[in-house]
């Protein structure tokens, strides 16, 4: 059994063919997860009761439980009421949430079984470094490079068929590109954020990682929709995204942003892979045209300023008083200082310090207000472009997965990695990273579309997969 290329459709086929296949297959997947954990540091917590979960869904009809026995991993800032939710931080070590995230409830009701909680940047601050207090996730292709987030690595190695993780400035899509899987950040409000411990409320969304567009589409159909527990979730019709992929994309126009190939740090191999992807799109009859977005490349710094200010506010309640880590001290004020000094990692503390600076009375006019104005300009420009074209294509990340040594020491990686991804978060638009073939390491082609038109992005992604024969099962 080739676990690493397993999809939900293939898994269902195995279940239907053999009476005891559910237990045997899930046991194999969990064994693989345990071995992969030792080598790649994918998980912060593996669920010891995984096989007990499997027994509970044994015998369920797939027609009624479309995810019966499907292993799913969760980024460790998505709450469950059983497993620890650490946010990759010493501050939250051993914390078990009293609530279950909306997406977790939806998936488990559909029969999914949780493999475990995956590694992520501390509090998911969006750098796709794969560095937390607990682990440094390694790339499934080359161990000396980062995986970005553990959820992407889990899917790439077949230790989970589906991964859910957060995306505030593009971390999920960047990780998908690094690991060679499909990564979807939906429209802001498309998926409930209830139960997500987010650092930037206006940017963060829960996204989906999978081996292909079909599996991504199925999961989106199950977790999308209005949630009364999340006032930012929107009451928009939820499509059967899986069925939407049956028809080939026709009559579409895709915009390519001028000067995309002049960005700093763009690697030649990424450039060639993206251009080859564009040629595949042209071969499918999709029209490619150049579009002008002068504010687009201001996105990384705009999102960093807004994200840092929101993080400074959102993480203020992690102070050792109500829950989580508490440092020893002689008095209350000293406890606040010691707790946050010892409980937060160095990279996060720098980010919070910048947020404090940018939101201060002295620098508000200089940093935060211009960033908000630039955000509006970026959003308006993208919406204007998307009146002319159906979607915008860019590379997902300008470079291949960086080395673990580089992501630990190089602070410039964050804005460089966010070059193409952060605009979608600022504008609240859906964006999808599609794996494209490169010579050495995986690379990604990003598609960004109109609000709530994830179906079109998935349709093009599915067509690309079939064109490049990345998924032989199609």
C-alpha positions in Angstrom: 0.0 0.0 0.0 1.5 3.4 -1.1 0.4 5.6 1.8 2.1 8.8 0.6 -0.1 9.1 -2.5 -3.3 8.0 -0.8 -6.4 10.2 -1.4 -9.8 10.2 0.1 -11.2 8.6 -3.0 -8.6 5.8 -3.0 -9.1 5.3 0.8 -12.9 4.9 0.2 -12.1 2.3 -2.5 -10.0 0.3 -0.1 -12.7 0.4 2.6 -15.4 -0.8 0.2 -13.2 -3.6 -1.1 -12.1 -5.2 2.2 -14.1 -5.7 5.3 -11.3 -5.0 7.8 -9.5 -2.4 5.6 -10.4 0.5 7.8 -8.6 -0.7 10.9 -5.6 -2.0 9.0 -5.2 1.1 6.8 -5.5 3.5 9.7 -3.1 1.5 11.8 -0.6 1.6 8.9 -1.0 5.4 8.6 -0.6 5.9 12.4 2.6 3.7 12.4 3.9 5.8 9.6 3.1 9.0 11.5 5.0 7.8 14.6 8.1 6.9 12.5 7.9 10.2 10.5 7.6 12.1 13.7 11.0 10.8 14.9 12.6 12.0 11.6 10.7 15.1 10.6 9.3 16.6 13.8 5.8 17.0 12.2 3.6 16.9 15.3 3.6 18.5 18.7 1.1 16.0 19.9 0.1 12.7 18.4 -3.3 11.4 19.5 -2.7 8.2 21.5 -6.4 7.4 21.1 -6.3 7.5 17.3 -7.2 3.8 16.8 -10.0 4.1 19.4 -11.4 6.9 17.2 -11.2 4.6 14.2 -13.2 1.9 16.0 -16.0 4.4 16.7 -16.5 5.1 12.9 -16.0 1.5 11.9 -19.0 0.3 9.8 -20.3 3.8 9.1 -21.7 4.3 5.6 -19.6 6.6 3.5 -22.8 8.1 2.0 -23.7 9.3 5.5 -20.2 9.9 6.8 -18.2 11.1 3.9 -14.9 11.2 5.9 -15.3 7.9 7.7 -11.9 6.9 8.9 -10.1 9.7 7.0 -7.0 10.8 9.1 -6.9 14.6 9.6 -4.1 16.6 11.3 -4.7 20.0 12.9 -2.3 23.0 13.4 -1.7 23.4 17.1 -3.5 26.7 17.3 -6.8 25.0 16.4 -8.6 24.0 19.5 -9.8 20.5 20.5 -11.4 19.7 23.9 -9.3 16.5 24.2 -5.7 17.2 22.9 -3.4 20.0 24.1 -3.4 23.2 22.1 0.0 24.7 22.6 0.2 27.2 19.7 3.8 26.0 19.4 4.7 28.1 22.5 6.1 27.5 26.0 3.4 29.9 27.1 0.7 27.3 26.3 2.5 24.1 27.1 0.0 21.5 28.5 -3.0 23.7 27.8 -6.2 21.8 26.9 -9.0 24.0 25.6 -12.5 23.7 27.0 -13.9 24.2 23.5 -13.7 22.4 20.2 -13.2 24.4 17.0 -16.1 24.7 14.6 -14.0 23.0 11.8 -13.0 20.1 14.1 -16.7 19.5 15.1 -17.7 19.5 11.4 -15.0 17.1 10.4 -15.4 14.6 13.3 -19.2 14.6 12.7 -18.4 13.5 9.1 -16.3 10.6 10.5 -12.8 12.1 10.3 -10.3 10.8 12.8 -7.6 13.2 14.3 -4.0 12.0 13.9 -2.6 14.8 16.0 -1.7 18.5 16.4 1.0 19.7 14.0 3.9 22.0 14.5 3.8 25.6 13.5 5.5 28.9 14.0 4.9 30.2 17.5 1.3 31.4 17.7 1.2 30.9 13.9 2.8 34.3 13.3 3.0 33.6 9.7 6.6 33.2 8.7 6.4 29.6 7.5 9.6 28.9 9.3 8.4 25.7 11.0 10.1 26.7 14.2 8.2 26.4 17.5 9.3 26.1 21.1 8.9 22.3 20.7 10.3 21.4 17.2 11.7 22.5 13.9 9.8 20.7 11.2 11.9 19.2 8.4 11.1 19.2 4.7 9.9 15.8 3.4 12.2 16.1 0.4 15.4 17.4 2.0 15.7 17.2 5.8 18.1 20.1 6.0 15.3 22.4 4.7 12.2 23.6 6.4 8.7 22.2 5.8 7.1 25.5 6.7 4.3 24.0 8.9 3.9 20.5 10.1 0.5 20.1 8.6 1.9 20.4 5.0 4.6 17.9 5.8 2.1 15.5 7.4 0.0 15.5 4.1 3.1 15.2 1.9 4.3 12.1 3.8 0.9 10.5 4.0 0.6 10.6 7.8 -2.7 12.5 7.4 -4.8 12.8 4.2 -5.9 16.3 5.2 -4.3 19.1 7.2 -5.9 22.2 8.6 -3.7 25.1 9.5 -3.9 28.9 9.8 -2.9 31.4 7.2 -2.4 35.1 8.1 0.2 36.3 5.6 0.5 33.2 3.5 2.2 30.6 5.8 -0.2 27.8 4.8 0.3 28.4 1.0 4.1 28.8 1.4 4.3 25.5 3.3 2.2 23.8 0.6 4.7 25.1 -2.0 7.7 23.9 0.1 6.2 20.4 0.5 4.6 19.9 -2.9 0.9 19.7 -1.8 -2.2 21.8 -2.5 -3.0 24.6 -0.1 -6.2 26.7 0.0 -6.7 29.9 1.9 -10.5 30.6 1.5 -12.3 33.9 1.3 -12.3 35.7 4.7 -15.5 34.6 6.4 -15.9 31.4 4.3 -14.7 29.1 7.1 -15.5 29.8 10.8 -12.5 30.9 12.9 -14.3 29.8 16.1 -11.7 27.8 18.1 -8.7 29.3 16.2 -6.2 31.0 18.5 -5.3 33.7 15.9 -2.7 36.4 16.3 -4.2 38.8 13.6 -8.0 38.7 13.6 -8.4 40.6 10.3 -5.8 38.5 8.4 -6.1 35.0 9.8 -8.1 32.2 8.2 -8.2 28.4 8.6 -7.1 26.8 5.4 -6.9 23.3 3.9 -3.9 21.2 2.9 -4.4 18.1 0.7 -2.7 16.0 -2.0 -5.0 17.3 -4.7 -7.9 19.6 -5.6 -10.6 16.9 -5.3 -9.8 16.3 -1.6 -9.5 20.0 -0.9 -12.9 20.5 -2.5 -14.6 17.8 -0.5 -13.3 19.2 2.8 -14.3 22.8 1.9 -17.8 21.6 1.2 -18.0 20.1 4.7 -16.4 23.0 6.8 -17.6 26.1 4.9 -20.6 28.1 6.0 -22.1 30.4 8.6 -21.3 29.8 12.2 -23.2 31.6 14.9 -20.2 31.3 17.1 -18.1 33.4 14.8 -19.5 36.8 13.9 -16.9 37.1 11.1 -18.2 34.1 9.3 -20.5 35.0 6.4 -23.8 33.4 5.3 -23.0 32.6 1.7 -24.2 29.6 -0.3 -22.0 26.5 0.1 -21.4 24.7 -3.1 -20.7 21.0 -3.7 -17.2 21.9 -4.7 -16.3 18.3 -5.5 -19.0 18.2 -8.2 -17.9 21.6 -9.5 -14.6 20.0 -10.7 -16.3 17.7 -13.2 -16.5 20.4 -15.9 -13.2 21.6 -17.4 -12.4 25.3 -17.1 -13.6 27.2 -20.2 -13.4 30.8 -21.3 -11.3 31.9 -18.3 -8.9 34.8 -18.2 -5.9 34.8 -15.8 -3.9 38.0 -15.0 -0.1 38.0 -14.5 1.1 41.0 -12.5 3.7 43.2 -14.3 7.2 42.9 -12.9 6.5 39.6 -11.1 9.8 38.3 -12.4 11.8 41.2 -11.0 11.1 40.6 -7.3 14.1 40.3 -5.0 15.1 36.8 -4.2 13.3 35.1 -7.1 15.1 31.9 -7.8 15.6 30.8 -11.4 14.1 27.4 -10.8 11.0 28.9 -9.3 10.7 31.2 -12.3 11.0 28.4 -14.8 8.4 26.2 -12.9 5.9 29.1 -12.8 6.4 29.8 -16.5 5.9 26.1 -17.3 2.7 26.2 -15.3 1.5 29.2 -17.4 2.2 27.3 -20.6 0.0 24.5 -19.3 -2.8 26.9 -18.6 -2.5 28.3 -22.1 -2.6 24.8 -23.5 -5.9 24.3 -21.7 -7.4 27.3 -23.6 -7.1 29.8 -20.8 -6.2 33.3 -21.8 -3.2 34.8 -20.0 -2.9 38.6 -19.9 -0.7 41.1 -18.1 -2.2 43.3 -15.4 -0.9 46.3 -13.6 -1.0 46.3 -9.7 1.4 49.0 -8.6 0.6 48.6 -4.9 0.8 44.8 -4.9 4.4 44.5 -3.9 3.8 46.7 -0.8 1.8 43.9 0.6 4.4 42.1 2.7 5.3 45.1 4.8 1.7 46.3 5.0 0.6 42.9 6.3 3.6 42.7 8.7 2.7 46.1 10.3 -1.0 45.3 10.6 -0.3 41.7 11.8 2.2 42.9 14.4 -0.2 45.5 15.8 -3.0 43.0 16.0 -0.7 40.4 17.6 0.4 43.0 20.2 -3.3 43.4 21.1 -4.5 39.8 20.8 -1.7 38.2 22.7 -1.8 40.7 25.6 -4.0 38.3 27.6 -1.2 35.7 27.7 0.2 37.1 31.0 0.3 34.1 33.4 -2.8 35.2 35.3 -5.6 33.2 33.7 -4.0 30.2 32.0 -0.8 28.9 30.6 2.7 29.3 31.8 3.5 31.4 34.8 7.0 32.4 35.8 8.1 32.7 39.4 8.2 36.3 40.8 8.0 38.5 43.9 5.1 40.6 42.8 2.4 41.0 40.1 4.2 43.4 37.8 7.3 41.3 37.9 5.2 38.2 37.2 3.9 39.8 34.0 7.4 40.7 32.8 9.0 37.3 33.7 6.1 35.3 32.3 6.2 36.9 28.9 10.0 37.1 28.8 10.3 33.4 29.5 7.1 32.2 27.9 7.5 33.7 24.4 10.3 32.9 21.9 12.8 35.5 20.7 11.2 35.8 17.2 7.7 36.4 18.6 9.0 38.9 21.2 10.6 40.9 18.4 7.3 40.8 16.4 5.3 42.0 19.5 7.8 44.7 20.2 7.4 46.0 16.7 3.6 45.9 17.1 3.9 47.9 20.3 6.1 50.4 18.5 3.9 50.7 15.5 0.7 51.2 17.5 2.2 53.7 20.0 1.0 57.3 20.0 4.4 58.4 18.7 4.5 56.1 15.7 0.8 55.5 14.9 0.7 58.1 12.2 4.0 57.0 10.8 3.3 53.2 10.6 -0.1 51.8 11.3 -2.3 54.5 9.7 -0.4 54.4 6.4 -0.5 50.6 6.5 -4.3 50.7 6.8 -4.5 53.1 3.9 -2.2 50.9 1.8 -4.4 47.9 2.6 -7.4 49.7 1.2 -5.5 50.6 -1.9 -4.3 47.0 -2.5 -7.8 45.7 -2.0 -9.3 48.2 -4.4 -6.6 47.5 -7.1 -7.1 43.7 -6.8 -10.9 44.1 -7.0 -10.5 46.3 -10.1 -8.2 43.7 -11.8 -10.6 40.9 -11.0 -13.3 42.7 -12.9 -11.2 42.2 -16.0 -9.9 38.7 -15.3 -11.2 35.7 -13.4 -8.1 35.2 -11.3 -4.5 36.3 -10.8 -1.5 33.9 -11.0 1.8 34.3 -9.3 4.5 32.1 -7.9 3.6 31.1 -4.4 7.0 31.8 -2.9 10.0 33.4 -4.8 12.3 30.6 -3.6 12.4 27.0 -2.7 12.1 25.8 0.9 15.0 27.6 2.7 17.5 25.7 5.0 16.7 25.3 8.7 19.8 27.2 9.5 18.7 30.2 7.4 15.2 30.4 8.7 16.6 30.4 12.3 19.0 33.3 11.7 17.7 35.4 8.7 14.9 37.9 9.7 14.5 39.0 6.1 12.9 35.7 5.1 9.4 36.7 6.4 8.8 39.7 4.0 10.5 37.9 1.1 8.3 34.7 1.6 5.2 36.9 1.9 5.9 38.7 -1.4 3.1 37.0 -3.4 0.9 35.6 -0.6 0.1 38.5 1.8 -2.1 40.5 -0.6 -4.8 37.8 -0.5 -5.0 38.1 3.3 -5.1 41.9 3.2 -8.0 41.9 0.6 -9.8 38.8 2.1 -9.6 37.0 -1.2 -9.4 33.2 -1.8 -6.0 32.0 -2.9 -4.7 28.5 -3.7 -1.2 27.1 -4.1 -0.9 24.4 -6.7 2.2 22.2 -6.9 4.2 22.7 -10.1 7.1 20.6 -11.2 10.6 21.9 -10.6 14.1 20.4 -11.0 15.1 19.8 -7.4 12.6 20.9 -4.8 8.8 21.4 -4.9 7.4 24.8 -6.0 4.0 26.4 -6.1 1.8 28.4 -8.5 -0.6 30.6 -6.7 -4.1 31.4 -8.0 -6.0 34.3 -6.4 -9.7 34.8 -7.2 -12.8 36.8 -6.6 -14.5 36.5 -3.2 -16.3 33.2 -2.7 -15.1 31.8 -6.0 -13.0 29.0 -4.6 -14.8 26.7 -7.0 -13.0 28.3 -10.0 -9.6 28.1 -8.3 -10.1 24.5 -7.5 -11.3 23.8 -11.1 -8.2 25.2 -12.6 -6.0 23.4 -10.0 -7.7 20.1 -10.9 -7.1 20.7 -14.6 -3.5 21.5 -14.0 -3.1 18.3 -12.0 -4.6 16.2 -14.8 -2.5 18.1 -17.4 0.8 17.4 -15.6 -0.3 13.9 -14.4 0.6 14.8 -10.8 -2.3 12.7 -9.7 -2.5 9.5 -11.8 -5.8 8.5 -10.2 -7.6 11.3 -12.2 
